[in-house]
Amino acid sequence: MSNKSSPSHPPYSEMVDCALHSGKGEKISRKKIYEYIAEVYKVQIAGNDNSKDRFKKAMDKRISDGLVVQEKQSFEFTAAGEKYYKDTYESTSEEEDEDEAPKAAGKKTEK
């Protein structure tokens, strides 16, 4: 059994995806991505070599998968990246909302 505790934040790939999505289709700088992750997930990447390595690995994977393009120090989703984001993150919350709606309606009719 490992003594390592699980991190209090989602995987770096998910944090990167959410940071890129926050750019609303615009290019977003590496610095802004770092700031977003620090603000939302309380993970400091700047000045932390381990976090930088994990960030770079996650970003490189997104680029090699064709989900993100890089121009100098800025990044943005490709069309495939936008679709991936919607399919992965947005459809989940919609499904949860749909699951809750019938339960709420069912409770009202039981009274």
Summary of the structure (lengths in Angstrom):
residues: 111
radius of gyration: 17.7
end to end distance: 49.7
largest distance: 60.9
contacts: 274
relative contact order: 0.13
helix: 64%
strand: 9%
